[in-house]
């Protein structure tokens, strides 16, 4: 699985994770979802397109749950390892309540 290593400053320069697409040279957000909640922070998965090479990368970061709470944004201090991503179509089967049948 291909990866790319970013520093926190490099990600900040391209707007990852909060200012995606807001300025020239910013990364483009492709997908974002919350994956976990802890006592003081929430964990998120972000897929973005890097402006320099046009490839999609996925990173995990965290956000504080209140404006007064502090937490480290990145789980790695000096290097953030991003996984190169590609889009795949997936078929999902889900269960839902049965419809009432008319009686004869």
C-alpha positions in Angstrom: 0.0 0.0 0.0 1.6 3.3 -1.1 2.0 6.0 1.5 3.4 9.5 1.6 4.8 11.3 4.7 3.8 14.9 5.5 4.9 17.2 8.2 2.2 19.1 10.1 3.4 22.3 8.5 3.1 20.8 5.0 -0.5 19.8 5.7 -1.3 23.2 7.2 0.1 24.9 4.0 -2.4 23.0 1.8 -5.3 23.5 4.3 -5.5 20.0 5.7 -7.7 19.3 7.6 -9.9 22.5 8.1 -9.3 24.9 5.2 -9.6 22.6 2.2 -10.4 24.4 -1.1 -10.5 27.8 0.6 -7.4 29.3 -1.2 -5.2 28.8 -4.2 -2.9 25.8 -3.7 -5.3 24.2 -1.2 -6.0 20.5 -1.1 -9.5 19.3 -2.2 -11.7 17.4 0.2 -13.0 14.1 -1.2 -14.4 12.4 1.8 -14.6 13.0 5.6 -16.2 11.0 8.3 -16.1 10.8 12.1 -14.8 7.4 13.1 -14.6 7.6 16.9 -15.5 9.7 19.9 -13.4 9.8 23.1 -14.0 11.6 26.3 -12.4 14.9 25.2 -12.0 14.5 21.4 -13.4 13.1 18.2 -11.4 11.2 15.6 -11.9 11.8 11.9 -10.9 10.1 8.6 -10.2 12.6 5.8 -9.5 11.8 2.1 -8.1 14.7 0.2 -6.5 15.4 -3.2 -3.0 16.9 -2.9 -2.5 19.9 -5.1 1.1 19.1 -6.0 0.8 15.6 -7.4 -3.0 15.2 -7.8 -3.2 12.0 -5.8 -5.7 11.2 -3.2 -4.5 10.6 0.4 -6.2 9.5 3.6 -5.2 10.8 7.1 -6.6 10.5 10.6 -6.8 13.5 12.9 -8.6 14.5 16.0 -10.7 17.5 17.1 -11.5 18.7 20.6 -15.1 18.3 21.6 -15.5 21.7 23.2 -14.0 25.1 22.4 -12.2 25.0 25.8 -10.6 21.6 25.3 -7.2 21.2 23.7 -5.8 18.1 22.0 -3.1 17.3 19.5 -4.5 17.4 16.0 -2.2 14.7 14.6 -1.4 11.4 16.2 2.2 11.5 15.0 4.2 14.5 16.2 6.8 15.1 13.4 5.5 13.0 10.6 2.0 12.1 9.4 1.9 9.0 7.2 -0.9 9.4 4.6 -2.2 6.4 2.7 -2.7 6.8 -1.0 -6.3 6.2 -1.8 -8.3 5.3 -4.9 -12.1 5.3 -5.3 -13.9 2.0 -5.6 -17.6 1.4 -6.2 -19.1 -0.9 -3.6 -22.6 -2.5 -3.5 -24.2 -2.5 -0.1 -27.1 -4.7 1.0 -29.1 -3.3 4.0 -32.1 -4.7 5.9 -35.2 -2.6 6.2 -38.7 -3.2 7.5 -41.0 -5.4 5.3 -43.9 -3.7 3.7 -47.4 -4.8 4.8 -49.0 -7.1 2.3 -52.7 -6.5 1.3 -54.9 -9.2 2.6 -57.3 -11.1 0.3 
